[in-house]
Amino acid sequence: MAAATRSCRPWGSLLGLLTLVSAAAATWDLTSLRCNFGSFCECDFRPDLPGLECDLAQHLAGQHLAKALVLKLLKAFVQDPAPNKPLVLSLHGWTGTGKSYISSLLAQYLFRGGLRSPHVHHFSPIIHFPHPSHIERYKKDLKSWVQGNLTACGRSLFLFDEMDKLPPGLMEVLRPFLGPSWVVYGTNYRKAIFIFISNTGGEQINQVALEAWRSRREREEISLQELEPIVSRAVLDNPHHGFWRSGIMEERLLDAVVPFLPLQRHHVRHCVLNELAQLGLEAQDEVVQAVLDSTTFFPEDEQLFSSNGCKTVASRITLFL
């Protein structure tokens, strides 16, 4: 049975959090800057860094690099009363390794309204930019949206999901907002946070993790210096990535490339136990084992890494209760 852990979060289970993410993404309309959230119309930036650190320590499995890097950069940024540029992070790794999860936690612990705050803006290619032929309209709308919302609240969070599926050329309109200039179009934007999420670089990260395992290196010995160059190269060489020829990486506008390692069986078990605890259920061994047995692992010979990380844990648990 899993040991009881102190809850760091104000919401329910992981499934509940992911439901909030989907709902929040669907509410943003690029053609409107009107606030529909009543009392949250003023900036509701209320950072709880101890709570964030607690939650990451308890619930983000197998990501020593991402955890340490995000916390270090975020603490320095939030505690700086006059940052010289926005905080810009690009998250990379295999599906289900925690990229969207950690982004959601940032919203929850930085803004009083969490993902429902009008100052947290979640963009999805499928929802907001579905037609590549409309790229010029999307560029105009996105520029207007970012500028208008930063005018309303400089402490805004912009999440761009599935960067691998964005129309080429769209991200170039963000370049002026990401650098160290004092103002853009009359707007002070240096306290904003931009987070970009993609699977690009995941295969390269997986290969490094696999080679480390085969050479009997500890997972925690894998360093950012090993992963950052190969992830950056994978992005720059990918014409389907949103950064393609945008100048964002070439001009070094990213504060960090954040790698997420593939998850092993014991990490998935950790996710199952956490989810059961959040649901208020005891960790029954047969349920935990059933979820693990229904999970696909790769490579074929080693059966080492989960094909979907922890992404399907919450839904799988409901099948075996």
VEXPA-230947 format. One record per residue (C-alpha): residue in one letter; x, y, z. Coordinates in steps of 0.02 Angstrom, whole numbers, plus 50000, padded with zeros to 5 digits. Example, Ala and Ser with C-alpha at 12.3 -4.5 7.8 and 13.67 -1.06 7.14 Angstrom:
<node aa="A" xx="50615" yy="49775" zz="50390"/>
<node aa="S" xx="50684" yy="49947" zz="50357"/>
***
This chain:
<node aa="M" xx="50000" yy="50000" zz="50000"/>
<node aa="A" xx="50065" yy="50172" zz="49956"/>
<node aa="A" xx="50113" yy="50285" zz="50099"/>
<node aa="A" xx="50000" yy="50434" zz="50125"/>
<node aa="T" xx="50071" yy="50595" zz="50055"/>
<node aa="R" xx="50029" yy="50774" zz="50093"/>
<node aa="S" xx="49925" yy="50851" zz="49957"/>
<node aa="C" xx="50005" yy="51004" zz="49877"/>
<node aa="R" xx="49865" yy="51039" zz="49753"/>
<node aa="P" xx="49697" yy="51127" zz="49765"/>
<node aa="W" xx="49613" yy="51016" zz="49634"/>
<node aa="G" xx="49571" yy="50830" zz="49626"/>
<node aa="S" xx="49650" yy="50690" zz="49527"/>
<node aa="L" xx="49763" yy="50695" zz="49375"/>
<node aa="L" xx="49612" yy="50654" zz="49268"/>
<node aa="G" xx="49526" yy="50807" zz="49340"/>
<node aa="L" xx="49677" yy="50915" zz="49301"/>
<node aa="L" xx="49687" yy="50854" zz="49122"/>
<node aa="T" xx="49501" yy="50890" zz="49102"/>
<node aa="L" xx="49535" yy="51069" zz="49157"/>
<node aa="V" xx="49674" yy="51082" zz="49028"/>
<node aa="S" xx="49559" yy="51029" zz="48887"/>
<node aa="A" xx="49419" yy="51143" zz="48944"/>
<node aa="A" xx="49535" yy="51291" zz="48961"/>
<node aa="A" xx="49607" yy="51267" zz="48787"/>
<node aa="A" xx="49434" yy="51264" zz="48711"/>
<node aa="T" xx="49382" yy="51430" zz="48789"/>
<node aa="W" xx="49510" yy="51543" zz="48704"/>
<node aa="D" xx="49443" yy="51635" zz="48554"/>
<node aa="L" xx="49577" yy="51725" zz="48454"/>
<node aa="T" xx="49454" yy="51853" zz="48389"/>
<node aa="S" xx="49404" yy="51918" zz="48560"/>
<node aa="L" xx="49500" yy="52001" zz="48701"/>
<node aa="R" xx="49350" yy="52018" zz="48815"/>
<node aa="C" xx="49364" yy="51950" zz="48991"/>
<node aa="N" xx="49220" yy="51837" zz="49040"/>
<node aa="F" xx="49280" yy="51781" zz="49210"/>
<node aa="G" xx="49206" yy="51911" zz="49328"/>
<node aa="S" xx="49316" yy="51936" zz="49480"/>
<node aa="F" xx="49471" yy="51869" zz="49390"/>
<node aa="C" xx="49476" yy="52012" zz="49265"/>
<node aa="E" xx="49617" yy="52095" zz="49360"/>
<node aa="C" xx="49789" yy="52016" zz="49362"/>
<node aa="D" xx="49778" yy="51865" zz="49478"/>
<node aa="F" xx="49962" yy="51821" zz="49479"/>
<node aa="R" xx="49987" yy="51741" zz="49652"/>
<node aa="P" xx="50141" yy="51629" zz="49644"/>
<node aa="D" xx="50153" yy="51484" zz="49767"/>
<node aa="L" xx="50328" yy="51418" zz="49732"/>
<node aa="P" xx="50337" yy="51306" zz="49888"/>
<node aa="G" xx="50174" yy="51223" zz="49836"/>
<node aa="L" xx="50240" yy="51198" zz="49659"/>
<node aa="E" xx="50402" yy="51123" zz="49723"/>
<node aa="C" xx="50306" yy="51007" zz="49839"/>
<node aa="D" xx="50191" yy="50948" zz="49699"/>
<node aa="L" xx="50334" yy="50918" zz="49578"/>
<node aa="A" xx="50430" yy="50819" zz="49710"/>
<node aa="Q" xx="50280" yy="50708" zz="49747"/>
<node aa="H" xx="50199" yy="50685" zz="49578"/>
<node aa="L" xx="50318" yy="50715" zz="49432"/>
<node aa="A" xx="50399" yy="50545" zz="49408"/>
<node aa="G" xx="50571" yy="50517" zz="49334"/>
<node aa="Q" xx="50611" yy="50694" zz="49278"/>
<node aa="H" xx="50759" yy="50755" zz="49381"/>
<node aa="L" xx="50820" yy="50871" zz="49243"/>
<node aa="A" xx="50654" yy="50953" zz="49203"/>
<node aa="K" xx="50608" yy="50972" zz="49386"/>
<node aa="A" xx="50771" yy="51056" zz="49436"/>
<node aa="L" xx="50784" yy="51166" zz="49281"/>
<node aa="V" xx="50606" yy="51232" zz="49284"/>
<node aa="L" xx="50609" yy="51270" zz="49470"/>
<node aa="K" xx="50777" yy="51358" zz="49460"/>
<node aa="L" xx="50728" yy="51469" zz="49314"/>
<node aa="L" xx="50553" yy="51505" zz="49380"/>
<node aa="K" xx="50613" yy="51554" zz="49553"/>
<node aa="A" xx="50742" yy="51675" zz="49482"/>
<node aa="F" xx="50614" yy="51749" zz="49362"/>
<node aa="V" xx="50472" yy="51771" zz="49487"/>
<node aa="Q" xx="50586" yy="51845" zz="49620"/>
<node aa="D" xx="50660" yy="51972" zz="49499"/>
<node aa="P" xx="50557" yy="52133" zz="49511"/>
<node aa="A" xx="50620" yy="52192" zz="49342"/>
<node aa="P" xx="50667" yy="52047" zz="49226"/>
<node aa="N" xx="50753" yy="52101" zz="49065"/>
<node aa="K" xx="50653" yy="51979" zz="48957"/>
<node aa="P" xx="50507" yy="51858" zz="48971"/>
<node aa="L" xx="50538" yy="51681" zz="49033"/>
<node aa="V" xx="50537" yy="51569" zz="48878"/>
<node aa="L" xx="50543" yy="51380" zz="48898"/>
<node aa="S" xx="50533" yy="51244" zz="48766"/>
<node aa="L" xx="50483" yy="51072" zz="48833"/>
<node aa="H" xx="50533" yy="50916" zz="48736"/>
<node aa="G" xx="50509" yy="50730" zz="48759"/>
<node aa="W" xx="50409" yy="50573" zz="48725"/>
<node aa="T" xx="50221" yy="50570" zz="48748"/>
<node aa="G" xx="50158" yy="50556" zz="48926"/>
<node aa="T" xx="50320" yy="50605" zz="49010"/>
<node aa="G" xx="50251" yy="50759" zz="49099"/>
<node aa="K" xx="50267" yy="50907" zz="48980"/>
<node aa="S" xx="50085" yy="50960" zz="48982"/>
<node aa="Y" xx="50071" yy="50908" zz="49164"/>
<node aa="I" xx="50210" yy="51024" zz="49224"/>
<node aa="S" xx="50140" yy="51166" zz="49117"/>
<node aa="S" xx="49971" yy="51143" zz="49200"/>
<node aa="L" xx="50053" yy="51146" zz="49371"/>
<node aa="L" xx="50133" yy="51313" zz="49330"/>
<node aa="A" xx="49962" yy="51386" zz="49292"/>
<node aa="Q" xx="49890" yy="51314" zz="49453"/>
<node aa="Y" xx="50028" yy="51379" zz="49565"/>
<node aa="L" xx="50061" yy="51547" zz="49482"/>
<node aa="F" xx="49882" yy="51611" zz="49458"/>
<node aa="R" xx="49738" yy="51617" zz="49580"/>
<node aa="G" xx="49619" yy="51559" zz="49444"/>
<node aa="G" xx="49736" yy="51421" zz="49385"/>
<node aa="L" xx="49698" yy="51360" zz="49210"/>
<node aa="R" xx="49536" yy="51459" zz="49214"/>
<node aa="S" xx="49626" yy="51624" zz="49243"/>
<node aa="P" xx="49599" yy="51747" zz="49100"/>
<node aa="H" xx="49786" yy="51776" zz="49105"/>
<node aa="V" xx="49830" yy="51596" zz="49064"/>
<node aa="H" xx="49817" yy="51569" zz="48876"/>
<node aa="H" xx="49826" yy="51392" zz="48809"/>
<node aa="F" xx="49842" yy="51372" zz="48620"/>
<node aa="S" xx="49811" yy="51209" zz="48528"/>
<node aa="P" xx="49844" yy="51189" zz="48340"/>
<node aa="I" xx="49689" yy="51083" zz="48315"/>
<node aa="I" xx="49576" yy="51209" zz="48403"/>
<node aa="H" xx="49652" yy="51377" zz="48360"/>
<node aa="F" xx="49754" yy="51351" zz="48200"/>
<node aa="P" xx="49671" yy="51205" zz="48107"/>
<node aa="H" xx="49689" yy="51269" zz="47928"/>
<node aa="P" xx="49866" yy="51303" zz="47861"/>
<node aa="S" xx="49791" yy="51402" zz="47718"/>
<node aa="H" xx="49733" yy="51534" zz="47844"/>
<node aa="I" xx="49910" yy="51566" zz="47908"/>
<node aa="E" xx="49909" yy="51754" zz="47874"/>
<node aa="R" xx="49748" yy="51777" zz="47972"/>
<node aa="Y" xx="49815" yy="51669" zz="48113"/>
<node aa="K" xx="49974" yy="51774" zz="48122"/>
<node aa="K" xx="49876" yy="51935" zz="48132"/>
<node aa="D" xx="49758" yy="51865" zz="48265"/>
<node aa="L" xx="49898" yy="51790" zz="48369"/>
<node aa="K" xx="49999" yy="51950" zz="48370"/>
<node aa="S" xx="49844" yy="52049" zz="48420"/>
<node aa="W" xx="49796" yy="51923" zz="48553"/>
<node aa="V" xx="49968" yy="51923" zz="48637"/>
<node aa="Q" xx="49987" yy="52111" zz="48627"/>
<node aa="G" xx="49812" yy="52144" zz="48693"/>
<node aa="N" xx="49826" yy="52024" zz="48838"/>
<node aa="L" xx="49997" yy="52087" zz="48890"/>
<node aa="T" xx="49926" yy="52263" zz="48890"/>
<node aa="A" xx="49789" yy="52202" zz="49008"/>
<node aa="C" xx="49909" yy="52104" zz="49120"/>
<node aa="G" xx="50098" yy="52096" zz="49101"/>
<node aa="R" xx="50103" yy="51941" zz="49211"/>
<node aa="S" xx="50025" yy="51824" zz="49084"/>
<node aa="L" xx="50063" yy="51643" zz="49042"/>
<node aa="F" xx="50056" yy="51582" zz="48862"/>
<node aa="L" xx="50056" yy="51393" zz="48830"/>
<node aa="F" xx="50082" yy="51329" zz="48653"/>
<node aa="D" xx="50044" yy="51143" zz="48640"/>
<node aa="E" xx="50094" yy="51021" zz="48502"/>
<node aa="M" xx="50221" yy="51134" zz="48420"/>
<node aa="D" xx="50251" yy="50993" zz="48295"/>
<node aa="K" xx="50079" yy="51027" zz="48219"/>
<node aa="L" xx="50081" yy="51217" zz="48205"/>
<node aa="P" xx="50071" yy="51295" zz="48032"/>
<node aa="P" xx="50247" yy="51343" zz="47974"/>
<node aa="G" xx="50283" yy="51528" zz="47992"/>
<node aa="L" xx="50157" yy="51564" zz="48130"/>
<node aa="M" xx="50282" yy="51579" zz="48273"/>
<node aa="E" xx="50386" yy="51713" zz="48189"/>
<node aa="V" xx="50258" yy="51843" zz="48247"/>
<node aa="L" xx="50307" yy="51804" zz="48428"/>
<node aa="R" xx="50490" yy="51842" zz="48404"/>
<node aa="P" xx="50478" yy="52027" zz="48454"/>
<node aa="F" xx="50391" yy="51977" zz="48616"/>
<node aa="L" xx="50524" yy="51852" zz="48671"/>
<node aa="G" xx="50682" yy="51958" zz="48671"/>
<node aa="P" xx="50759" yy="52085" zz="48791"/>
<node aa="S" xx="50683" yy="52245" zz="48719"/>
<node aa="W" xx="50597" yy="52360" zz="48844"/>
<node aa="V" xx="50433" yy="52375" zz="48751"/>
<node aa="V" xx="50347" yy="52303" zz="48597"/>
<node aa="Y" xx="50210" yy="52401" zz="48511"/>
<node aa="G" xx="50201" yy="52512" zz="48666"/>
<node aa="T" xx="50177" yy="52363" zz="48784"/>
<node aa="N" xx="50294" yy="52312" zz="48925"/>
<node aa="Y" xx="50298" yy="52123" zz="48910"/>
<node aa="R" xx="50453" yy="52071" zz="49007"/>
<node aa="K" xx="50358" yy="51986" zz="49150"/>
<node aa="A" xx="50266" yy="51864" zz="49037"/>
<node aa="I" xx="50300" yy="51677" zz="49028"/>
<node aa="F" xx="50298" yy="51580" zz="48864"/>
<node aa="I" xx="50300" yy="51390" zz="48863"/>
<node aa="F" xx="50314" yy="51286" zz="48704"/>
<node aa="I" xx="50278" yy="51099" zz="48708"/>
<node aa="S" xx="50325" yy="50967" zz="48579"/>
<node aa="N" xx="50375" yy="50786" zz="48554"/>
<node aa="T" xx="50519" yy="50837" zz="48441"/>
<node aa="G" xx="50683" yy="50774" zz="48513"/>
<node aa="G" xx="50594" yy="50634" zz="48605"/>
<node aa="E" xx="50675" yy="50496" zz="48503"/>
<node aa="Q" xx="50848" yy="50571" zz="48530"/>
<node aa="I" xx="50817" yy="50587" zz="48718"/>
<node aa="N" xx="50756" yy="50407" zz="48724"/>
<node aa="Q" xx="50912" yy="50347" zz="48637"/>
<node aa="V" xx="51026" yy="50434" zz="48763"/>
<node aa="A" xx="50925" yy="50359" zz="48906"/>
<node aa="L" xx="50933" yy="50186" zz="48827"/>
<node aa="E" xx="51121" yy="50195" zz="48801"/>
<node aa="A" xx="51143" yy="50253" zz="48981"/>
<node aa="W" xx="51043" yy="50102" zz="49042"/>
<node aa="R" xx="51140" yy="49982" zz="48933"/>
<node aa="S" xx="51306" yy="50051" zz="48999"/>
<node aa="R" xx="51240" yy="50037" zz="49178"/>
<node aa="R" xx="51244" yy="50225" zz="49208"/>
<node aa="E" xx="51123" yy="50293" zz="49335"/>
<node aa="R" xx="50978" yy="50385" zz="49255"/>
<node aa="E" xx="51014" yy="50536" zz="49366"/>
<node aa="E" xx="51188" yy="50548" zz="49289"/>
<node aa="I" xx="51114" yy="50601" zz="49122"/>
<node aa="S" xx="51151" yy="50787" zz="49107"/>
<node aa="L" xx="51072" yy="50935" zz="49020"/>
<node aa="Q" xx="51235" yy="50960" zz="48926"/>
<node aa="E" xx="51212" yy="50790" zz="48843"/>
<node aa="L" xx="51033" yy="50821" zz="48790"/>
<node aa="E" xx="51017" yy="51005" zz="48746"/>
<node aa="P" xx="51123" yy="51003" zz="48586"/>
<node aa="I" xx="51038" yy="50850" zz="48511"/>
<node aa="V" xx="50863" yy="50914" zz="48552"/>
<node aa="S" xx="50903" yy="51085" zz="48478"/>
<node aa="R" xx="50969" yy="51004" zz="48320"/>
<node aa="A" xx="50813" yy="50896" zz="48305"/>
<node aa="V" xx="50705" yy="51052" zz="48314"/>
<node aa="L" xx="50808" yy="51152" zz="48190"/>
<node aa="D" xx="50807" yy="51006" zz="48067"/>
<node aa="N" xx="50619" yy="50979" zz="48079"/>
<node aa="P" xx="50521" yy="51080" zz="47947"/>
<node aa="H" xx="50358" yy="51032" zz="48034"/>
<node aa="H" xx="50405" yy="51110" zz="48201"/>
<node aa="G" xx="50332" yy="51279" zz="48245"/>
<node aa="F" xx="50507" yy="51353" zz="48268"/>
<node aa="W" xx="50555" yy="51312" zz="48088"/>
<node aa="R" xx="50639" yy="51468" zz="48015"/>
<node aa="S" xx="50556" yy="51577" zz="48147"/>
<node aa="G" xx="50722" yy="51644" zz="48212"/>
<node aa="I" xx="50674" yy="51601" zz="48391"/>
<node aa="M" xx="50808" yy="51470" zz="48416"/>
<node aa="E" xx="50933" yy="51549" zz="48299"/>
<node aa="E" xx="50926" yy="51712" zz="48398"/>
<node aa="R" xx="50938" yy="51617" zz="48563"/>
<node aa="L" xx="50773" yy="51683" zz="48629"/>
<node aa="L" xx="50741" yy="51524" zz="48729"/>
<node aa="D" xx="50796" yy="51528" zz="48910"/>
<node aa="A" xx="50803" yy="51339" zz="48913"/>
<node aa="V" xx="50770" yy="51182" zz="48814"/>
<node aa="V" xx="50692" yy="51068" zz="48945"/>
<node aa="P" xx="50712" yy="50881" zz="48910"/>
<node aa="F" xx="50593" yy="50749" zz="48978"/>
<node aa="L" xx="50661" yy="50572" zz="48995"/>
<node aa="P" xx="50561" yy="50417" zz="48947"/>
<node aa="L" xx="50474" yy="50332" zz="49093"/>
<node aa="Q" xx="50516" yy="50158" zz="49156"/>
<node aa="R" xx="50402" yy="50032" zz="49239"/>
<node aa="H" xx="50433" yy="50095" zz="49416"/>
<node aa="H" xx="50392" yy="50272" zz="49360"/>
<node aa="V" xx="50226" yy="50215" zz="49289"/>
<node aa="R" xx="50192" yy="50124" zz="49452"/>
<node aa="H" xx="50226" yy="50287" zz="49543"/>
<node aa="C" xx="50097" yy="50374" zz="49432"/>
<node aa="V" xx="49968" yy="50238" zz="49468"/>
<node aa="L" xx="49993" yy="50252" zz="49656"/>
<node aa="N" xx="49981" yy="50442" zz="49648"/>
<node aa="E" xx="49822" yy="50437" zz="49548"/>
<node aa="L" xx="49741" yy="50312" zz="49665"/>
<node aa="A" xx="49789" yy="50420" zz="49814"/>
<node aa="Q" xx="49715" yy="50575" zz="49732"/>
<node aa="L" xx="49554" yy="50478" zz="49702"/>
<node aa="G" xx="49550" yy="50434" zz="49886"/>
<node aa="L" xx="49571" yy="50248" zz="49850"/>
<node aa="E" xx="49686" yy="50120" zz="49929"/>
<node aa="A" xx="49825" yy="50053" zz="49820"/>
<node aa="Q" xx="49765" yy="49877" zz="49784"/>
<node aa="D" xx="49909" yy="49773" zz="49717"/>
<node aa="E" xx="49800" yy="49687" zz="49587"/>
<node aa="V" xx="49741" yy="49855" zz="49515"/>
<node aa="V" xx="49919" yy="49924" zz="49507"/>
<node aa="Q" xx="49982" yy="49766" zz="49424"/>
<node aa="A" xx="49837" yy="49763" zz="49300"/>
<node aa="V" xx="49877" yy="49940" zz="49243"/>
<node aa="L" xx="50061" yy="49897" zz="49223"/>
<node aa="D" xx="50020" yy="49737" zz="49128"/>
<node aa="S" xx="49908" yy="49835" zz="49008"/>
<node aa="T" xx="50046" yy="49961" zz="48971"/>
<node aa="T" xx="50156" yy="49937" zz="48817"/>
<node aa="F" xx="50345" yy="49954" zz="48840"/>
<node aa="F" xx="50488" yy="49973" zz="48716"/>
<node aa="P" xx="50613" yy="49932" zz="48641"/>
<node aa="E" xx="50553" yy="49759" zz="48596"/>
<node aa="D" xx="50701" yy="49670" zz="48674"/>
<node aa="E" xx="50725" yy="49769" zz="48834"/>
<node aa="Q" xx="50542" yy="49818" zz="48867"/>
<node aa="L" xx="50613" yy="49966" zz="48963"/>
<node aa="F" xx="50512" yy="50124" zz="48926"/>
<node aa="S" xx="50324" yy="50154" zz="48927"/>
<node aa="S" xx="50257" yy="50192" zz="48752"/>
<node aa="N" xx="50133" yy="50318" zz="48823"/>
<node aa="G" xx="50224" yy="50368" zz="48981"/>
<node aa="C" xx="50093" yy="50403" zz="49114"/>
<node aa="K" xx="49970" yy="50481" zz="48992"/>
<node aa="T" xx="49842" yy="50341" zz="48998"/>
<node aa="V" xx="49861" yy="50295" zz="49182"/>
<node aa="A" xx="49706" yy="50388" zz="49243"/>
<node aa="S" xx="49591" yy="50312" zz="49111"/>
<node aa="R" xx="49665" yy="50137" zz="49132"/>
<node aa="I" xx="49636" yy="50138" zz="49319"/>
<node aa="T" xx="49449" yy="50156" zz="49292"/>
<node aa="L" xx="49450" yy="49995" zz="49190"/>
<node aa="F" xx="49516" yy="49891" zz="49335"/>
<node aa="L" xx="49426" yy="49961" zz="49486"/>
***
